[in-house]
């Protein structure tokens, strides 16, 4: 298991206490997001399952939402390793509102420390449940690097369009530190699912 710095452990403890209170009292934010993670071995058997709240939408998320309602243009907020979807990494730094990239993103490939990303993520349709509407973004990422890789962070990326007349916003929209680092053995796959919901 990856050891986090003390400052990161305190950050995670604070979030855990807040989440337990919200879950116990059945309190919902207006905008909620969860990350669900499954690790499967080469035979498709689940060897690890993890779920936690996503706490770390960054400034680009709000800027992108504002962009959808205005004609204001935004610069590309950082160089993207992958065009759109979910990225994972091995960083342990506490997320910041101004993050434009994961702390230590895992590159696409089969070399040492690399994992194979899908061509594109899966986007679920809008699902209604009472006063809550949600959708999912999901990616299955395979480890064929020859060794285990420990994943400790995840993020949502949006593709920028520098050739578009409105210079559509791109970059990191959410950066989450996993409450517990997850080891993905060689030959296994990790599925990351972001569930984003709005409740009125």
C-alpha positions in Angstrom: 0.0 0.0 0.0 1.3 3.4 -0.9 2.1 5.6 2.0 0.7 9.2 1.9 2.4 12.2 3.4 1.0 13.4 6.8 -0.7 16.4 5.3 -2.4 14.2 2.8 -3.5 11.8 5.5 -5.1 14.7 7.4 -6.8 15.9 4.3 -8.3 12.4 3.7 -9.3 12.0 7.3 -11.2 15.3 7.2 -13.0 14.2 4.0 -13.9 10.8 5.5 -15.5 12.3 8.5 -17.5 14.7 6.4 -18.7 11.9 4.1 -19.8 9.7 7.0 -21.8 12.6 8.5 -23.5 13.3 5.1 -24.2 9.6 4.4 -25.6 9.0 7.9 -27.9 12.0 7.7 -28.7 11.3 4.1 -27.6 14.8 3.1 -27.0 15.5 -0.6 -25.1 18.3 -2.3 -26.8 20.1 -5.2 -24.0 18.6 -7.4 -22.6 15.3 -6.3 -20.0 13.0 -7.8 -18.8 9.5 -6.9 -15.8 7.4 -8.1 -16.3 3.6 -8.3 -13.3 1.4 -9.0 -13.0 -2.2 -9.9 -9.8 -4.2 -10.5 -10.2 -7.4 -12.5 -7.6 -10.1 -13.1 -6.9 -11.5 -16.6 -9.8 -13.9 -16.2 -12.3 -11.1 -15.5 -12.6 -11.9 -11.7 -13.0 -8.9 -9.5 -10.1 -8.7 -7.1 -10.8 -5.2 -5.6 -13.8 -2.9 -5.4 -13.7 0.7 -4.0 -16.2 3.6 -3.9 -15.8 7.1 -2.6 -17.2 10.6 -3.1 -15.4 12.9 -5.6 -14.5 16.1 -3.8 -12.2 17.9 -6.2 -13.8 19.6 -9.2 -11.3 22.2 -10.1 -11.7 25.8 -11.5 -11.9 24.5 -15.1 -15.1 22.7 -14.3 -16.9 25.9 -13.3 -15.3 27.8 -16.1 -16.5 25.2 -18.6 -20.1 25.4 -17.1 -20.0 29.1 -17.4 -18.7 28.8 -21.0 -21.8 26.7 -21.9 -24.0 29.7 -21.0 -22.0 32.4 -22.5 -19.8 33.4 -25.5 -16.7 34.0 -23.4 -13.6 32.1 -24.5 -11.2 30.3 -22.3 -7.6 29.2 -22.8 -6.5 25.6 -22.8 -5.8 24.9 -19.2 -2.7 22.7 -19.4 -1.3 20.1 -21.8 -3.4 16.9 -21.9 -1.9 13.5 -22.0 -5.2 12.1 -23.3 -7.9 13.9 -25.1 -11.1 13.2 -23.2 -12.2 11.0 -20.3 -10.5 9.6 -17.2 -6.8 9.5 -16.3 -5.1 7.9 -13.4 -1.9 8.5 -11.6 0.5 7.6 -8.8 0.7 11.1 -7.2 -0.1 11.7 -3.5 -0.3 15.5 -3.3 -3.5 17.0 -1.9 -5.6 18.3 -4.9 -5.7 22.1 -5.4 -8.4 24.2 -7.0 -5.9 25.4 -9.6 -4.7 22.0 -10.7 -4.4 21.6 -14.4 -2.9 18.0 -14.4 -2.6 15.0 -12.1 0.4 15.1 -9.9 2.0 12.0 -11.5 -0.1 10.8 -14.4 0.3 7.2 -15.7 1.2 7.2 -19.4 -0.5 5.2 -22.1 1.4 2.2 -23.2 2.9 -1.2 -22.2 6.3 0.0 -20.9 7.4 0.2 -17.3 5.0 2.2 -15.2 2.5 2.6 -18.2 -1.0 1.3 -18.6 -3.2 1.0 -21.7 -6.1 3.4 -21.9 -9.2 2.9 -24.1 -9.6 5.0 -27.2 -12.5 6.7 -25.6 -14.5 6.5 -22.3 -18.1 5.2 -22.0 -20.6 7.9 -21.4 -23.9 6.8 -19.9 -27.2 8.5 -20.6 -29.1 10.7 -18.1 -30.8 8.6 -15.4 -33.6 10.1 -13.3 -34.3 8.9 -9.7 -36.8 11.2 -7.9 -35.3 14.7 -7.9 -31.8 13.5 -8.9 -30.5 13.2 -12.4 -27.1 11.5 -13.0 -24.8 10.1 -15.7 -21.6 8.1 -15.7 -18.2 8.4 -17.3 -16.3 5.1 -17.3 -12.9 3.8 -18.5 -11.3 0.4 -18.2 -7.5 0.7 -18.1 -5.2 -2.4 -18.5 -1.9 -3.0 -16.9 0.4 -4.9 -19.3 3.6 -3.2 -18.1 5.2 -6.4 -16.6 4.8 -5.3 -13.0 2.1 -4.1 -10.5 1.3 -0.4 -10.5 -0.3 1.4 -7.5 -2.9 3.9 -8.4 -3.5 6.8 -6.0 -5.2 9.6 -8.0 -7.8 10.0 -10.7 -9.0 12.8 -12.8 -11.6 13.9 -15.4 -10.2 15.4 -18.6 -12.0 17.4 -21.3 -10.6 17.8 -24.8 -9.7 21.4 -25.8 -10.4 22.6 -29.3 -7.7 25.1 -30.2 -8.9 25.2 -33.9 -12.5 26.1 -32.8 -13.6 29.7 -33.2 -14.6 29.8 -29.6 -11.4 28.0 -28.3 -13.5 25.5 -26.3 -12.2 24.8 -22.8 -10.2 21.7 -22.1 -7.9 20.3 -19.4 -8.4 18.8 -16.0 -11.9 19.2 -14.7 -11.6 17.1 -11.5 -8.7 15.8 -9.5 -9.3 13.2 -6.8 -6.9 11.5 -4.4 -8.1 8.0 -3.7 -8.8 7.4 0.0 -6.8 4.2 -0.3 -4.2 3.5 -2.9 -5.1 0.5 -5.2 -2.6 -1.9 -6.6 -3.3 -3.2 -10.1 -1.3 -6.4 -10.8 0.3 -7.0 -14.2 -2.3 -8.4 -16.6 -5.2 -6.9 -14.6 -7.5 -4.1 -15.5 -8.9 -1.2 -13.4 -12.3 0.3 -14.2 -12.9 3.8 -13.0 -16.4 5.2 -13.0 -17.3 8.8 -12.2 -21.0 9.2 -11.4 -22.1 12.9 -11.6 -25.5 13.9 -10.3 -27.6 17.0 -9.7 -30.3 17.0 -7.1 -33.0 19.7 -6.7 
